[in-house]
Amino acid sequence: MAIIPVGIIMNGVTGRMGTNQHLIRSILAIRKQGGVQLPNGDAIMPEPVLVGRQEHKLKGLAEAHGLTRWSTDLDACLADPSNIIYFDAQMTTFRVNSIRKAIAAGKHIYCEKPTASSFEESIELASLATEAGVKNGVVQDKLFLPGLMKLKRLVNSGFFGKILSVRMEFGYWVFEGDWQPGQRPSWNYRKEDGGGIIVDMFAHWRYVLDNLFGQVRSVSCLGVTHIPKRWDETGKPYDCTADDAAYATLELEGGIVVQANSSWTVRVNREDLLTIQVDGTEGSAVAGLRDCKAQHRVNTCKPVWNPDIPNPFDFRSQWDEVPDNQLFDNGFKVQWEMFLKHIVEDTPFPWDLLEGAKGTQLSELALQSWEERRWIDVPELTIQGGTAHAAAQK
Ligand SMILES: NC(=O)c1ccc[n+]([C@@H]2O[C@H](COP(=O)([O-])OP(=O)(O)OC[C@H]3O[C@@H](n4cnc5c(N)ncnc54)[C@H](O)[C@@H]3O)[C@@H](O)[C@H]2O)c1
């Protein structure tokens, strides 16, 4: 049994996502389990080098986890041939330049979403990676949430019949930072720093909808900045220049209607931070992050509108839990394992930079829809001759 070392430059690893999801819960967890096992008994062992701007933070993080490789010199890490993957979880606005450099250095690319702050830069990255022939992938973690995997199982089984509509309710109250610290980074609320809920969440909604229900064809979106002033990590007040809520309607291929509410200014009165209700001719389901419940047409009650009497139905009790039927590992880790196998064994990995660019495309069109107060069609995105193209807008 051979150990196959794979050097990974992890840039932006001191951030919220970089440290928790990518370093601790993915790369370190994979190292702890003995690597990614291959069918022939070999194992892929990720060998991270932690990269960032602040020496003391990197050193502290490396030491806390028994790692020896860290650096503030990205160019030197890119010049080291033992590092074959470049991973990026920096603030979105810093991603493009670093990925451009990493592609030029011949590294395979894996990165957080959104892949860039603009659609133009996102398709540029997809094109550059294709031209250079480097493998590439984008984090699409929501696809690996147990609740959404159960939903996908229902879709694949034909449970819904014809899917009519999808209602997505996402959000929670993000504290303003004055009398309680905010639980998200302050740049999320500044447009000039790559913030805004549309840029952040529509990158997720694109792959969730495309992969579960059908290609997104058009979007209508109203964004709002409900809270105009917040307090940053140092307690300093700042003006919020980015949207903190978005109320959108989308149409998918086959005429499926989607309503998607995304908000950092809503108090939760539902079973999870994200719930997705799907209604079809044969049945309906509601998924949260981990759970999913379903109601078949034969179990559907027949309410009659009558506010003069107390409601005779306990609606929530009329749904059946979809069972786990499998073990669910951390979604970020599962996707890392797939990407590492893709690099070493050339197994399929469909969520590449072009798929990532589709997320940025949807965010940008949703922002345009808001600005122009109209529906916008979503042009198909393809790579031809090494260059990404958006079909002409209808
Ligand atoms: N997949 C998901 O569910 C998910 C969730 C949250 C965030 N994200 C994405 O992950 C990325 C990081 O988000 P986060 O919430 O971890 O943010 P964060 O603010 O916690 O971390 C940002 C990282 O960027 C680095 N950084 C900050 N300023 C920089 C600068 N001037 N130059 C270079 N690097 C700088 C920081 O040191 C830190 O390592 C974003 O692109 C975000 O969209 C993805």
PDBQT file of the ligand as one rigid body, heavy atoms in Angstrom, charges set to zero:
ROOT
HETATM    1  N1  LIG A 401     -19.242  27.601   0.840  1.00  0.00    +0.000 N 
HETATM    2  C1  LIG A 401     -19.835  28.327   1.766  1.00  0.00    +0.000 C 
HETATM    3  O1  LIG A 401     -20.859  27.943   2.314  1.00  0.00    +0.000 OA
HETATM    4  C2  LIG A 401     -19.253  29.645   2.174  1.00  0.00    +0.000 A 
HETATM    5  C3  LIG A 401     -19.679  30.252   3.369  1.00  0.00    +0.000 A 
HETATM    6  C4  LIG A 401     -19.117  31.464   3.744  1.00  0.00    +0.000 A 
HETATM    7  C5  LIG A 401     -18.145  32.063   2.934  1.00  0.00    +0.000 A 
HETATM    8  N2  LIG A 401     -17.765  31.459   1.768  1.00  0.00    +0.000 N 
HETATM    9  C6  LIG A 401     -16.740  32.082   0.903  1.00  0.00    +0.000 C 
HETATM   10  O2  LIG A 401     -15.461  31.865   1.473  1.00  0.00    +0.000 OA
HETATM   11  C7  LIG A 401     -14.639  33.008   1.302  1.00  0.00    +0.000 C 
HETATM   12  C8  LIG A 401     -14.123  33.465   2.673  1.00  0.00    +0.000 C 
HETATM   13  O3  LIG A 401     -15.222  33.827   3.489  1.00  0.00    +0.000 OA
HETATM   14  P1  LIG A 401     -15.106  33.836   5.088  1.00  0.00    +0.000 P 
HETATM   15  O4  LIG A 401     -16.506  33.933   5.593  1.00  0.00    +0.000 OA
HETATM   16  O5  LIG A 401     -14.244  32.718   5.528  1.00  0.00    +0.000 OA
HETATM   17  O6  LIG A 401     -14.377  35.233   5.309  1.00  0.00    +0.000 OA
HETATM   18  P2  LIG A 401     -13.310  35.656   6.422  1.00  0.00    +0.000 P 
HETATM   19  O7  LIG A 401     -13.359  37.139   6.459  1.00  0.00    +0.000 OA
HETATM   20  O8  LIG A 401     -13.531  34.905   7.683  1.00  0.00    +0.000 OA
HETATM   21  O9  LIG A 401     -11.916  35.166   5.805  1.00  0.00    +0.000 OA
HETATM   22  C9  LIG A 401     -11.347  35.807   4.697  1.00  0.00    +0.000 C 
HETATM   23  C10 LIG A 401      -9.919  35.361   4.447  1.00  0.00    +0.000 C 
HETATM   24  O10 LIG A 401      -9.358  36.293   3.492  1.00  0.00    +0.000 OA
HETATM   25  C11 LIG A 401      -8.183  36.846   4.035  1.00  0.00    +0.000 C 
HETATM   26  N3  LIG A 401      -8.065  38.263   3.685  1.00  0.00    +0.000 N 
HETATM   27  C12 LIG A 401      -8.723  39.290   4.239  1.00  0.00    +0.000 A 
HETATM   28  N4  LIG A 401      -8.280  40.449   3.723  1.00  0.00    +0.000 NA
HETATM   29  C13 LIG A 401      -7.331  40.120   2.820  1.00  0.00    +0.000 A 
HETATM   30  C14 LIG A 401      -6.475  40.878   1.973  1.00  0.00    +0.000 A 
HETATM   31  N5  LIG A 401      -6.502  42.200   1.995  1.00  0.00    +0.000 N 
HETATM   32  N6  LIG A 401      -5.630  40.211   1.154  1.00  0.00    +0.000 NA
HETATM   33  C15 LIG A 401      -5.581  38.879   1.165  1.00  0.00    +0.000 A 
HETATM   34  N7  LIG A 401      -6.360  38.100   1.978  1.00  0.00    +0.000 NA
HETATM   35  C16 LIG A 401      -7.210  38.736   2.793  1.00  0.00    +0.000 A 
HETATM   36  C17 LIG A 401      -8.305  36.740   5.543  1.00  0.00    +0.000 C 
HETATM   37  O11 LIG A 401      -7.038  36.755   6.149  1.00  0.00    +0.000 OA
HETATM   38  C18 LIG A 401      -9.020  35.405   5.684  1.00  0.00    +0.000 C 
HETATM   39  O12 LIG A 401      -8.072  34.351   5.628  1.00  0.00    +0.000 OA
HETATM   40  C19 LIG A 401     -15.491  34.047   0.575  1.00  0.00    +0.000 C 
HETATM   41  O13 LIG A 401     -15.204  34.022  -0.794  1.00  0.00    +0.000 OA
HETATM   42  C20 LIG A 401     -16.909  33.590   0.807  1.00  0.00    +0.000 C 
HETATM   43  O14 LIG A 401     -17.782  33.939  -0.256  1.00  0.00    +0.000 OA
HETATM   44  C21 LIG A 401     -18.294  30.271   1.389  1.00  0.00    +0.000 A 
ENDROOT
TORSDOF 0
